[in-house]
Amino acid sequence: MRKYFMTVMIAVTTLTLIGCGEAPSQTATQQPLQPIDVAKVLVEPVQKWHTYTTRLEAPEQVSLMPRVSGVVEQVSFHEGDHVEQGDLLFKIDARPFAAVVAGLKAQVQSAEASLQQVRSEAKRASRLIAKKAISTELAESRASALTQGEAQLAALKAQLVAAQLDLDFATIRSPIDGVISRTNVTRGNNILAGQTVLTSIVSNKSMYGYFDVDERTWNRSFNDVTAASEQKVVMQKVGQKDFPYSGYINFIDNRINAATGTLRVRAVFEAQNDSLRAGSFARIRLAANNITDQIVIPDRAIGTDLNNRFVLTVGEDNVLQYKLVEVGDRYGHLRVITSGLTATDKIAVNGPARVGPGMPIEPNLVNIDTKDVTFTLSASHESLTASTKEL
């Protein structure tokens, strides 16, 4: 009897220990769900952006060369200065040109005096021939002398004009408004007309940006654009995150380049406090005219699976679902989804970093931030200050 009692007690103790061993397993299945930020996708009117690279060019640029040869007598500017049209830049020793002008002036005066005498004799011959007081040959000779004297005076006056131009060209002035470079020739050096480059000047009030648009893109998005329509563009320089410069298209080439299948287009930008320099590398962003409603989500909500892009959406019973998507342009921290999502979908806004498909969650509903993001280039937003990138 005692042996039977001991057997029963051992069996009861074993069952109790087994029951205690199963309790933690039941507790583990009842852990609280992980809270995850979710948001309803946005539907926004957006314009498709196209980005092109360019080197800025000045509308006017001059390699300054002298029109006459001589010795540089004076340099009248500071390198890198702003100059205006007509400002004095160089002076060439003008004494040889002044001497030529003085000599020709004297010759003109002599010719004028001689012509006056010849003209008087011709008038007298004209009166005498009427009275038959002189021969016809003498009258014709005096008339011919008058014609020769007038021609000689005209030739001397033309030489004087040319000499005066040479004298004027000895003073070299700025032909345009702009910024002047360093001087290549200093005082005392001899320079040759049309050969010696003295310095260079580039205009700085506006800058051109040429870029090439492929034929397919132009026909699809900009076929109705003309230079007169002044299509708006925005630009950023190297090292900038934003596109702070606003401009417009002012030139469209008259034909497609058959070799490249592109159309040459030019945008003009007004320089602001000399912030634009010729030769600068820049990116120009051009917005398509058509505006369409597109689904927009945070770029960080998109995961990558090999060559696929996917988004985790909130399904029934708050279980995350895997959805393949196709992405479009990026606008700041937001990205357009061209297919794979509907306007009613809710997504995990922080992507698959902490969660995965098939996982139940506790959704924490948040709003997608669109502050400082520009989706369209409207009349009230002539400059795009959001950091926008294309895929």
Backbone torsions as a table, in degrees:
resi	resn	phi	psi	omega
1	MET	NA	-44.2	179.9
2	ARG	-64.8	-36.0	178.7
3	LYS	-65.9	-39.1	178.6
4	TYR	-65.3	-40.8	179.6
5	PHE	-62.2	-41.6	179.3
6	MET	-64.4	-38.6	179.2
7	THR	-63.6	-42.4	179.9
8	VAL	-63.6	-42.6	-178.7
9	MET	-63.7	-39.4	178.7
10	ILE	-64.8	-40.2	-179.1
11	ALA	-65.8	-43.0	179.7
12	VAL	-63.7	-42.6	-179.8
13	THR	-63.1	-40.2	179.9
14	THR	-63.5	-45.2	179.4
15	LEU	-61.8	-38.1	179.6
16	THR	-63.9	-42.6	179.8
17	LEU	-66.2	-38.9	177.2
18	ILE	-62.0	-42.5	178.6
19	GLY	-62.3	-40.5	179.0
20	CYS	-67.0	-33.0	179.3
21	GLY	-69.0	-28.5	-179.1
22	GLU	-82.8	-17.1	-175.1
23	ALA	-62.5	-44.0	-179.6
24	PRO	-61.7	-34.8	-180.0
25	SER	-62.9	-42.0	179.1
26	GLN	-66.4	-34.9	179.8
27	THR	-67.8	-36.0	-177.5
28	ALA	-65.6	-34.9	-178.7
29	THR	-73.0	-7.9	-177.7
30	GLN	-109.0	24.7	178.5
31	GLN	-68.4	149.0	-179.5
32	PRO	-67.8	150.5	179.9
33	LEU	-72.1	151.2	-178.8
34	GLN	-77.0	127.4	177.7
35	PRO	-75.2	130.7	-177.6
36	ILE	-131.7	135.5	176.7
37	ASP	-71.9	126.0	176.7
38	VAL	-128.4	156.8	-179.7
39	ALA	-149.9	152.7	174.6
40	LYS	-78.7	138.6	-177.9
41	VAL	-63.8	153.1	178.0
42	LEU	-94.5	148.2	170.5
43	VAL	-119.9	111.3	-173.9
44	GLU	-125.5	147.8	171.4
45	PRO	-76.3	122.4	-175.8
46	VAL	-130.6	157.4	171.5
47	GLN	-110.8	142.3	177.2
48	LYS	-78.7	132.7	-178.3
49	TRP	-104.1	143.0	175.8
50	HIS	-123.3	131.8	-176.1
51	THR	-112.0	135.9	179.4
52	TYR	-135.0	152.6	178.3
53	THR	-103.1	154.7	-177.1
54	THR	-156.8	167.2	167.3
55	ARG	-116.6	125.3	-177.6
56	LEU	-66.4	142.5	178.9
57	GLU	-129.0	143.2	176.5
58	ALA	-79.5	137.6	176.9
59	PRO	-58.5	-33.4	178.2
60	GLU	-129.2	133.1	175.7
61	GLN	-148.1	138.6	-172.6
62	VAL	-130.5	129.5	165.0
63	SER	-94.6	105.4	-169.4
64	LEU	-77.4	119.5	177.4
65	MET	-126.6	149.1	-179.0
66	PRO	-75.3	154.5	176.0
67	ARG	-94.5	-13.4	177.3
68	VAL	-133.6	154.2	177.3
69	SER	-87.5	153.3	178.7
70	GLY	164.9	-167.7	-178.8
71	VAL	-106.5	130.7	179.6
72	VAL	-67.3	124.6	-178.3
73	GLU	-103.1	-27.8	-174.8
74	GLN	-155.0	138.4	171.2
75	VAL	-114.4	119.4	-166.5
76	SER	-114.3	33.4	178.2
77	PHE	-147.0	160.9	173.4
78	HIS	-98.9	133.1	-177.4
79	GLU	-59.4	133.7	-179.5
80	GLY	86.5	2.3	-178.8
81	ASP	-73.7	159.4	166.1
82	HIS	-80.5	132.6	178.0
83	VAL	-125.6	154.6	177.3
84	GLU	-114.9	157.3	179.7
85	GLN	-57.5	128.4	179.9
86	GLY	98.2	-9.2	178.9
87	ASP	-67.1	141.3	178.3
88	LEU	-72.1	130.0	-179.7
89	LEU	-115.8	-51.7	-178.8
90	PHE	-133.7	153.6	169.5
91	LYS	-127.2	129.8	175.2
92	ILE	-99.2	147.9	177.3
93	ASP	-53.7	111.5	-171.7
94	ALA	-93.5	-2.3	-174.7
95	ARG	-60.8	-42.9	178.1
96	PRO	-61.8	-37.7	-179.5
97	PHE	-71.8	-37.4	177.9
98	ALA	-64.7	-35.9	178.6
99	ALA	-65.8	-40.9	178.2
100	VAL	-63.9	-42.3	179.1
101	VAL	-62.0	-44.7	-179.4
102	ALA	-62.5	-42.6	178.9
103	GLY	-62.8	-42.5	179.8
104	LEU	-68.7	-36.0	175.9
105	LYS	-60.8	-40.9	178.4
106	ALA	-64.8	-41.0	178.9
107	GLN	-65.2	-36.4	178.0
108	VAL	-65.6	-43.6	178.3
109	GLN	-61.8	-41.8	178.3
110	SER	-64.0	-43.1	179.8
111	ALA	-65.2	-37.0	178.5
112	GLU	-65.3	-40.1	178.2
113	ALA	-64.9	-44.6	178.3
114	SER	-62.8	-40.9	-179.8
115	LEU	-64.5	-37.1	178.5
116	GLN	-61.8	-41.4	178.5
117	GLN	-66.9	-44.4	179.5
118	VAL	-63.4	-39.3	178.9
119	ARG	-63.4	-40.4	178.4
120	SER	-64.0	-43.0	179.4
121	GLU	-65.6	-36.2	179.5
122	ALA	-67.3	-39.1	177.5
123	LYS	-64.9	-40.9	-179.9
124	ARG	-64.7	-40.7	178.6
125	ALA	-63.7	-35.2	179.8
126	SER	-65.0	-37.8	179.1
127	ARG	-72.9	-39.0	-177.8
128	LEU	-70.5	-35.1	-179.8
129	ILE	-66.9	-29.1	177.1
130	ALA	-66.7	-30.8	179.2
131	LYS	-94.3	3.3	-178.5
132	LYS	57.8	37.2	-179.3
133	ALA	-90.7	-16.3	175.5
134	ILE	-132.1	164.7	-179.4
135	SER	-75.6	158.9	178.7
136	THR	-65.0	-38.5	-179.1
137	GLU	-60.9	-41.5	179.9
138	LEU	-66.4	-40.1	178.9
139	ALA	-64.2	-41.1	179.6
140	GLU	-68.5	-36.6	178.2
141	SER	-61.8	-41.0	179.7
142	ARG	-69.7	-35.8	176.7
143	ALA	-65.2	-39.7	178.2
144	SER	-66.5	-38.8	178.3
145	ALA	-62.5	-35.5	177.5
146	LEU	-64.8	-44.7	179.5
147	THR	-62.2	-43.3	178.9
148	GLN	-64.1	-39.8	179.2
149	GLY	-65.1	-39.3	178.3
150	GLU	-66.0	-40.8	179.0
151	ALA	-65.4	-42.0	179.2
152	GLN	-63.6	-40.3	177.7
153	LEU	-64.3	-41.6	178.6
154	ALA	-62.3	-40.5	179.4
155	ALA	-64.8	-42.4	179.0
156	LEU	-65.0	-38.8	178.5
157	LYS	-65.1	-37.6	178.2
158	ALA	-65.4	-41.7	176.8
159	GLN	-63.1	-36.6	178.4
160	LEU	-66.0	-39.9	177.2
161	VAL	-61.6	-43.9	179.2
162	ALA	-64.3	-40.8	178.9
163	ALA	-66.6	-36.4	178.2
164	GLN	-67.3	-35.9	176.0
165	LEU	-63.5	-44.7	177.6
166	ASP	-58.4	-40.7	178.4
167	LEU	-64.1	-41.6	178.5
168	ASP	-66.5	-37.4	-179.0
169	PHE	-69.2	-13.8	175.7
170	ALA	-68.1	-17.1	172.9
171	THR	-104.1	113.5	-173.7
172	ILE	-100.7	121.5	-178.1
173	ARG	-117.0	161.5	-178.6
174	SER	-70.2	128.1	179.0
175	PRO	-82.1	-15.2	-177.8
176	ILE	-141.8	167.6	168.7
177	ASP	-84.3	139.6	177.9
178	GLY	167.8	-160.1	178.9
179	VAL	-110.9	129.7	-176.5
180	ILE	-94.4	145.2	179.7
181	SER	-87.2	-166.2	178.6
182	ARG	-74.6	160.3	178.0
183	THR	-87.0	135.5	178.8
184	ASN	-90.4	-15.6	-176.9
185	VAL	-131.9	129.4	179.1
186	THR	-102.7	173.5	-176.8
187	ARG	-57.8	139.4	177.8
188	GLY	95.0	-9.6	-179.4
189	ASN	-87.7	147.6	177.3
190	ASN	-86.4	137.1	-179.0
191	ILE	-125.2	153.4	-177.2
192	LEU	-112.2	137.6	-178.4
193	ALA	-61.7	128.3	175.9
194	GLY	71.7	8.3	-177.9
195	GLN	-126.1	-45.0	-176.7
196	THR	-77.9	123.8	175.3
197	VAL	-88.1	112.8	-176.5
198	LEU	-77.5	-46.4	179.9
199	THR	-169.1	-175.0	176.6
200	SER	-134.3	152.0	179.8
201	ILE	-132.6	135.2	174.5
202	VAL	-124.1	139.4	176.3
203	SER	-70.3	152.1	-173.7
204	ASN	-133.4	8.3	-178.7
205	LYS	-80.4	-23.8	175.9
206	SER	-152.5	164.5	-179.7
207	MET	-135.1	146.0	176.4
208	TYR	-100.0	145.3	171.5
209	GLY	-130.3	109.9	178.2
210	TYR	-90.7	139.7	175.4
211	PHE	-151.0	159.9	-175.7
212	ASP	-111.8	126.1	179.0
213	VAL	-105.8	130.0	-179.6
214	ASP	-66.3	149.9	-172.5
215	GLU	-58.7	-41.2	-178.3
216	ARG	-62.5	-47.0	-180.0
217	THR	-62.6	-43.2	-178.6
218	TRP	-63.0	-45.9	-178.3
219	ASN	-66.8	-31.8	-176.9
220	ARG	-80.7	-37.9	-170.9
221	SER	-115.0	-22.2	-171.7
222	PHE	-133.0	22.7	-173.9
223	ASN	-62.3	-27.1	-178.1
224	ASP	-93.9	4.3	-178.1
225	VAL	-82.4	134.5	173.7
226	THR	-127.1	168.7	178.1
227	ALA	-63.4	-32.4	-179.2
228	ALA	-69.3	-24.1	-179.1
229	SER	-77.5	-12.5	176.6
230	GLU	50.4	56.7	178.6
231	GLN	-56.2	129.3	-176.0
232	LYS	-74.3	142.4	173.7
233	VAL	-137.8	163.7	174.7
234	VAL	-130.4	159.5	-172.7
235	MET	-144.2	149.3	172.3
236	GLN	-131.9	148.6	175.5
237	LYS	-94.7	170.5	179.3
238	VAL	-60.7	134.4	178.7
239	GLY	91.1	-6.8	179.7
240	GLN	-96.9	144.1	176.9
241	LYS	-91.5	-31.2	-178.2
242	ASP	-95.5	176.4	175.1
243	PHE	-116.8	78.2	-170.4
244	PRO	-83.4	-9.1	-174.8
245	TYR	-102.2	129.0	-178.7
246	SER	-108.5	138.6	177.9
247	GLY	-151.0	-165.5	-179.9
248	TYR	-154.1	158.4	178.4
249	ILE	-77.4	126.3	179.2
250	ASN	-123.1	3.7	177.5
251	PHE	-154.0	133.7	173.9
252	ILE	-130.5	126.6	-176.1
253	ASP	-62.1	159.5	-173.6
254	ASN	-87.7	1.9	178.3
255	ARG	-158.6	160.0	174.9
256	ILE	-81.4	136.9	174.8
257	ASN	-72.3	110.8	-175.3
258	ALA	-65.7	-27.0	-178.3
259	ALA	-73.7	-34.0	-176.1
260	THR	-112.6	-13.8	-177.8
261	GLY	69.2	29.9	-178.1
262	THR	-125.2	162.1	178.3
263	LEU	-116.3	126.9	-179.7
264	ARG	-79.3	127.8	-177.7
265	VAL	-129.1	148.6	178.6
266	ARG	-127.8	133.6	174.0
267	ALA	-111.6	149.3	178.7
268	VAL	-118.0	138.5	-179.2
269	PHE	-128.2	133.4	176.3
270	GLU	-77.1	129.2	179.7
271	ALA	-72.1	137.7	-178.9
272	GLN	-117.5	109.6	177.7
273	ASN	53.7	41.9	177.6
274	ASP	60.0	27.7	-178.1
275	SER	-80.7	-12.5	178.4
276	LEU	-110.2	132.9	-179.2
277	ARG	-126.2	141.1	177.1
278	ALA	-60.4	139.1	-179.5
279	GLY	92.4	-8.7	-179.1
280	SER	-69.0	140.3	172.5
281	PHE	-78.1	137.5	-177.6
282	ALA	-148.4	159.5	173.0
283	ARG	-112.9	130.4	179.1
284	ILE	-110.6	131.8	179.4
285	ARG	-114.2	128.2	-176.1
286	LEU	-119.3	128.5	-177.4
287	ALA	-97.3	134.1	175.2
288	ALA	-65.5	149.3	-175.6
289	ASN	-70.3	-34.9	-176.7
290	ASN	-76.1	136.2	179.2
291	ILE	-111.9	126.9	-178.8
292	THR	-127.0	154.0	176.1
293	ASP	-81.9	126.7	-178.3
294	GLN	-133.7	152.6	174.6
295	ILE	-76.9	131.3	-176.7
296	VAL	-127.3	134.2	178.0
297	ILE	-138.3	164.4	175.2
298	PRO	-62.2	140.2	-178.9
299	ASP	-63.9	-30.3	-178.7
300	ARG	-71.4	-13.7	179.6
301	ALA	-78.1	-8.1	-176.1
302	ILE	-95.4	127.1	176.6
303	GLY	-102.1	164.9	179.8
304	THR	-120.8	129.3	179.3
305	ASP	-128.5	97.2	-172.2
306	LEU	57.2	-116.6	179.8
307	ASN	-95.6	7.5	-175.8
308	ASN	-104.6	151.9	170.3
309	ARG	-108.8	139.3	-179.1
310	PHE	-142.1	162.5	178.3
311	VAL	-133.9	142.5	175.7
312	LEU	-92.7	119.6	178.8
313	THR	-107.8	158.4	-179.3
314	VAL	-91.2	117.1	-179.2
315	GLY	-101.2	-157.2	179.9
316	GLU	-64.3	146.0	179.4
317	ASP	58.4	26.2	177.4
318	ASN	57.6	39.6	176.7
319	VAL	-101.0	132.8	-178.3
320	LEU	-73.4	139.3	-179.2
321	GLN	-121.2	147.3	-179.2
322	TYR	-91.3	123.4	178.8
323	LYS	-131.1	124.1	174.0
324	LEU	-71.9	139.3	-178.8
325	VAL	-134.7	160.9	170.2
326	GLU	-116.5	133.2	-172.9
327	VAL	-104.0	155.9	177.3
328	GLY	-119.0	-141.5	-176.4
329	ASP	-70.9	156.6	176.9
330	ARG	-105.2	138.7	178.7
331	TYR	-127.7	99.0	-175.1
332	GLY	64.0	-124.3	179.4
333	HIS	-94.1	7.3	-178.5
334	LEU	-109.0	154.8	-177.7
335	ARG	-133.8	139.7	176.3
336	VAL	-78.8	137.3	174.5
337	ILE	-108.2	116.2	-176.1
338	THR	-85.9	-24.1	176.5
339	SER	-159.9	154.3	177.6
340	GLY	112.2	-22.0	180.0
341	LEU	-125.0	156.7	174.5
342	THR	-115.2	166.7	-176.4
343	ALA	-66.8	-14.8	-178.1
344	THR	-98.3	-3.5	-176.0
345	ASP	-69.9	147.9	169.7
346	LYS	-113.9	140.0	-173.3
347	ILE	-125.0	158.6	170.0
348	ALA	-80.1	109.3	-168.9
349	VAL	-69.6	-21.1	-179.7
350	ASN	-97.9	8.8	174.2
351	GLY	74.7	-163.9	-174.4
352	PRO	-88.5	22.9	-176.7
353	ALA	-63.6	-40.5	-175.1
354	ARG	-115.9	-8.9	-174.8
355	VAL	-134.4	171.1	179.0
356	GLY	-146.1	170.2	-179.9
357	PRO	-63.3	145.0	-179.3
358	GLY	85.3	-0.9	-177.6
359	MET	-91.0	128.7	173.2
360	PRO	-75.4	141.5	-177.0
361	ILE	-135.7	168.3	170.3
362	GLU	-105.8	103.7	-173.0
363	PRO	-71.1	134.7	173.7
364	ASN	-114.5	102.2	-171.8
365	LEU	-72.2	125.7	177.6
366	VAL	-129.3	169.1	177.5
367	ASN	-104.5	143.3	177.5
368	ILE	-77.6	127.7	-176.5
369	ASP	-80.3	123.9	177.4
370	THR	-113.7	13.5	-179.7
371	LYS	-65.0	138.6	177.4
372	ASP	64.4	20.4	176.1
373	VAL	-113.5	127.0	179.9
374	THR	-107.5	122.9	-179.7
375	PHE	-96.3	-25.9	-179.3
376	THR	-135.3	156.2	177.1
377	LEU	-102.3	87.1	-176.7
378	SER	-91.3	176.2	-179.7
379	ALA	-63.7	-27.1	-179.6
380	SER	-86.0	-6.7	177.7
381	HIS	-129.6	77.7	-176.5
382	GLU	-77.9	-13.0	174.8
383	SER	-127.3	139.0	-178.5
384	LEU	-95.0	113.8	-177.1
385	THR	-103.9	-1.3	175.7
386	ALA	-85.7	148.5	176.2
387	SER	-78.3	109.7	-177.2
388	THR	-118.0	138.8	-179.3
389	LYS	-134.4	151.2	175.9
390	GLU	-99.8	153.4	176.9
391	LEU	-65.8	NA	NA
